[in-house]
Amino acid sequence: MKLLFVADLHYALKQFDWLAAHAATCDALVIGGDLLDLAGALEIDVQAVVVEKYLHRLRPLTRVIVSSGNHDGDHRDATGESRARWIGGMKGEGLHVDGDSIDVAGMRITVCPWWDGPVSRAEVEQQLVAAAPPPGIPWVWVYHAPPEGPLSWTGKEFAGDATLTGWIARFAPRIVLSGHIHNAPFYPQGSWVHRFGPTWAFNPGRQIGGIPAVLEFDIERQEVTWHSQDGSERLSLLA
């Protein structure tokens, strides 16, 4: 099985076009949040309509898995916390989105929404408790923010999600796919990969132009390759 992971597209339509051109080459395409751009010229609702059309174009080509990021919120609930209601609205349309857990190729993939405060944070924790697979089944999380450490290096500070780091220690997933900190993989103190005990965590970063930074997983060979403007690096998950 071949899985592609990207994050932080931020309404870069040329990068969505690249995904549409390459989606048929993989068995699953995972987008880890920030599909929209709060700082963009277009209203978020308009961006969401356009990106929804892209996701529906991708759906017939491969399995599509999408989590929300901090730029994807289009609604505030009664507690004032941001929600990506437009992503949740695509559930059941052949797309796997926030709140879903799916079993693919002998592993479980859990798609976590962006948490914006104590209420949504508690919901993500409850989701993880409920979704935990039986022993021996590799567990993959998709969550926008990276854990603490080099995946979160901004060039000035480490800005990782301490709550996520705690969840990793508690649940010990096999793989965590994240984004959010755009330049971490391109800085000397940062990285695109980090290991927490038995857990491999990844952040492909964000790059400008028509081609996104991409992680390509070969599940059978237990290998992952990071493709970026800096070239390609391959890693064995059996190391």
Buried (B, 14 or more C-beta within 10 A) or exposed (E): BBBBBBBBBBBBEEBBBBBBEBBEEBBBBBBBBBBBBEEBEEEBEEBBEBBBEBBBBBBEBBBBBBBBBBBBBBEEEEEEBBBBBBBBEBBEEEBBBBBBBBEBEEBBBBBBBBBBEEEBBEBBBEBBEEBBBEEEEBBBBBBBBBBBBBBBBBEEEBBBBEBBBEBBEEBEBBBBBBBBBBEBBBBEEBBBBBEBEEBBBBBBBBBEEEBBBBBBBBBEEEBBEBBBEEEEEEBEBEE
